[in-house]
């Protein structure tokens, strides 16, 4: 009879461990979603800025302004590439 009691204790311990593992997975999943949501927001913001600067570049006739816009677009593209990697 002593063996049956030990089996129940072991089963309860395994169930508790599994519940703790599931809780940890849920918490880690939530953290990843928050990070990805923020990363997606930043990427979308950069895309919109890129679109606007490209529109301005096409519309401008001044060489100095074109150089500024080209540099800004290159910087945005670099930032978007960094976000895509992380």
C-alpha positions, 0 to 999 in steps of 0.5 A, spaced: 500 500 500 505 504 501 507 504 493 500 506 491 501 513 495 508 514 493 505 514 486 500 519 487 505 524 490 509 523 484 504 524 479 502 530 483 509 533 483 509 531 475 502 535 474 505 541 478 511 541 474 508 541 468 503 547 470 509 551 472 512 550 465 506 552 461 505 558 465 512 560 464 511 558 456 505 563 457 509 569 460 515 568 455 509 568 449 506 574 452 513 578 452 515 576 445 508 579 442 510 585 446 517 586 443 514 584 436 508 589 436 513 594 438 518 592 432 512 592 427 510 599 429 517 602 429 518 598 422 511 601 419 513 608 422 520 607 418 516 605 412 511 611 412 517 616 413 521 613 407 514 613 402 514 621 404 521 622 403 521 619 397 515 623 394 519 629 397 525 627 393 521 626 386 518 633 387 524 637 389 528 641 384 534 643 388 540 639 389 542 641 396 535 638 398 535 632 394 542 630 397 539 631 404 533 627 402 537 622 399 541 621 405 535 621 410 532 615 405 539 611 406 538 612 413 531 610 414 533 604 409 539 602 414 534 602 420 529 598 417 534 593 415 537 593 423 529 592 425 528 586 420 534 583 423 533 583 430 
